[in-house]
């Protein structure tokens, strides 16, 4: 039996009928078409399904969609700015990931971006150790994390009007 669900996703109210055992991840991907959050371990260990629930970083594979009733969910799709010329404008964080070569296969990138978003909202100038701790719930098998850490620190600079001049990504 399906149950009504109303929540806000990326700033828009969404109403749907969902099976009680449907995870937030499955709902976002299969019913909302938001494929940014990735299906990884489905045990809350890898972080690739991370979203913000009322501004708090959560693994969407561990939360039932119905638990999000009346709450606000933000996915990686919400990070990009307004579309210009058919392409969404990248956020400073997304741009930093591009500049630093932080995304290789890209599978972990949405979760990393969401974790970094949370970090940068709490600490606008994080040091390397702080970034590594904030990203510790996200697994990456391609990059070794160094470029991701540099990307988050570059994003902090970009948010403060800095440039990449003199930096080696």
N, C-alpha and C positions, 0 to 999 in steps of 0.2 A: 504494500500500500504506500503510495507516494504522499509526502507531506509538503505543504506549502512552505516556501522559503523566500524571505525578502531581506536583502542586504545591499550594501553599496560596494560596487567593485570599480576601482579606478575612477571614483567620483560620480558614477552613474548608478541609479537604483536598478536592481535586478530582482525580478520576481520569477520563481520557477517552482516546479514540483520535483522533489527528489526522494529517492529511496532512503530510508533511515540510516543505512549502513554506508552511504556514499561519502567518501572522503572529500574534503575541500579541494584537494588536488584533482581528483577525478571530475568533480563538478566544474572546476575552472577550465580544465582541458577539454572535456567532452561535451559539456552543456553550454559553456560560454565561449568556446573556441580560443581561449587564451592559452597558448602553448608555450609561453615563456617559462613558467614553472615546469621543470622536468621531472619525469618519473624515474627515480633512481633506486635506492635501496628499499623504499617504502617502510623503513624502520626508524626514521629520524636520525640517521647516522651520517648521511652524505651532504645534506644541505642544498641539493640542487632544486628542491621544490619550495625553497624559502619564499615567503611572502610577508607582508606586514599586515597584521590584524590589529586594527585600532592603533597603528603606529608601532606595534611590538613585533619583532622578528620571530616568526614561527615556521615550523616545518609543516606545510599543508598536507603532507601524507599522514600526519598524526591527528589531525582534527577532522571531525565529521562536519560535513557541510552545514548540517542543522545547528551545530554549535556556533556558527557564524551569524545566526539569525539576528538581524538588527544591528550588526556590526559593519565596520568599514574594512575592506580588503584592498590592498594595493599590490599589484604585481609588477614585474619588471617592465611590462608594456607601458606603465604610467610614467616611467622615468623620462622618456623622450619628450621634447618640447613640441610646440605646434608644427604642423606640416607646412613646409615651404617648397614649392616646386615639385610636389609629389613625394618628397622625402621628409620624414620627421626629423627635427633638429635634435642632435644628440645632447644629452645633459653633460655638464662638465665631467662627471664621473664616467659616463660612457665614452666621451672623447678621450679621457685619460687612459682608459683601457685600450683604445685603439692606438694611441700614441706610444704607449709603453709595450705594446705587443702582448698584452696580458691574457688575451683569449686565443687559445690554440684550437682545440676541437670545439670549444664553445659550450659544451654540455654543462659544465659547472658555472659558467659565467652568469646566468640569471640569479642564482643563489648568492654568488659572490657580490654581485652588484647590490642586491637587497641588503646583505649584511653590511657592506660598506656604506650604503645609504644611512642605515641606522647608526653606524659608528660616527659618520661625519655630522649627523644631526646632534650627537652628544659631545663630540670632541672635534672642533674645527681644524685643529693642527696636531693630529696624532703622530706619535713617534713610531718607529718600526715595530717595537715590541707590542705597543697598543694595537696596531693594525693586525699583527699576527694573532693576537689573542682574540680580536673581534672576528677574525675569519676562521678561527679554529674549528668551528662546527661545519665547515665546508671542505669537502675533499676534492682535490684536483689531481689527476693522474698524468697531466701533460706538462705543466709549467714549472713545477718545483716551487711555486709560490712567490719567488723573488720579483718577477715582473708584475704580479698582481699587487704585491705590497707597494711597489714603486708607483703603480697606477693609482692606488688609493691616496698616497702621499702627493702625487702630482695633482689629483683632483682637488685636494685640500688647497694647494697653491692656486689652481685655476679659480676656485671659488672666491679666493681673496684677491683676484685680479692679477695674479702672478703669471709668468710665462714659462715655457719649457726651456728657454735659452739657458745654455750652460749645463743642462741636465742630460744625463745619458740614461735613456729608458732601459 
